[in-house]
């Protein structure tokens, strides 16, 4: 990610409005290519043979910003799902890893995030997240290869909702710091009941959720970051949790990756609950890792991504360690 961000809110809004239909299959415009360079998504300049298509997909009331990178000789298709307050531009490290290991990679901004439309970081029903996954998958035309999915936090919750409502296309599933309950959920519940009639949101605190100091500094400068936590989002989470039951979703096991220094989610509750949704799961605890596993230190990422590769091999997806040679780019 480029240290000095030059994009203004007006420029970002223009990018949203100018996204072409994803079905047109066009490469990013010069303005969007500049955006990708700032966020370290400029893989076509670093990897020979990689193509990049970007555009919008309609999902209900939302226009979703979608990116797809393809390469010749790919072995699998990877869907990445980001977390709350995140967006595609923060997942370059995982996109990079997927490309370097022989995957085509698909990622999109959830409603209200990044370059997707919607009130910032607001949702009224978690079903809108799962509908977004369905609509994006329906819009893409990737080679007939095994699909696998790697989701972070709220992206995991979206995936759980998707599993209960749609056909499951994934041969393997990886869940990073899955969200069921946030940390301090009892206090959040009480505060929501008291404050909801009077205010729409509360100021966001930028937690130190990674040991990567450069990332923590970057996120505070990122113009795509929402500075408030929406009480509408909390209400939607409360309703979703009220309906969620810890029973087998019927989609097979997952690799659950969890840092033991995560202060964002109630991981001691969430991990066993998630394993009941995905029976037979393997849990990988990471000493010293925070919540933002997609942007943890290189040492932590390299460690758990080796386990991801082993998990994929167990599920019939053998990735290639040498399919691409990095031509340089930001960490």
MOWONOR-V189968 format. One line per field, one symbol per residue. ss: DSSP state (2 for helix, 1 for strand, 0 for the rest). phi: phi as a letter, one per 40 degrees, with the letter a starting at -180 (. if undefined). psi: psi as a letter, one per 40 degrees, with the letter a starting at -180 (. if undefined). A space follows every 10 residues. Layout:
ss: ???
phi: ???
psi: ???
This chain:
ss: 0000000022 2222222200 1222000002 2222222200 0022200000 1111111110 0111111111 0000011111 1000000222 0222222222 0011111100 0000000000 0000002222 2222222220 0000011111 1102222222 2220000001 1111110000 0100222222 2222200000 1110000000 0022222222 2000000111 2222222222 2220000000 0000111110 0000102222 2222222000 0111110000 0022200222 2222222222 2222000000 0000000000 0
phi: .cdccbccdc ccccddcccc ddccgccdcd ccccdccccg bccccbbcgc bbbbibbcbf cbbccbbbbb acgcbabbbb bcbcgcadcc bdccddcccc bgbcbbaacd dgbfccchdd fbabaccccc ccddcccccc bbdcbdcbbb bbfcdccccc ccccbbcccc cabbbbfccb bccgccccdc cccccdcbbb abdcbcccba cccccccccc cccccccbcc cccccccccc ccccbcbdcg bgcbcbbacc bcbcbccccc cccccccbdg cbbbcbcgcc ccccbcddcc cdcccccccc ccccbgbccb cbcbbcchic c
psi: hhdhhehidd dddddddehi hdedfiiiid ddddddddef efddedhheh ihhiaihhhb eihhhhhhhi iieieihhhh hiaheaidee fdddddddde ffiihhiihi heibeiiihh fiiehedddd ddddddddei giigihiihh ihbddddddd dddeeihheh dihhhhfhhc hiifdddddd ddddddedie iihhhgigei ehdddddddd eheehheihh dddddddddd ddehigihef eaiihhhhie fhedigdddd dddddddgie ihhhhhheia dgdefiiddd dddddddddd ddddfehhih efdihheiii .
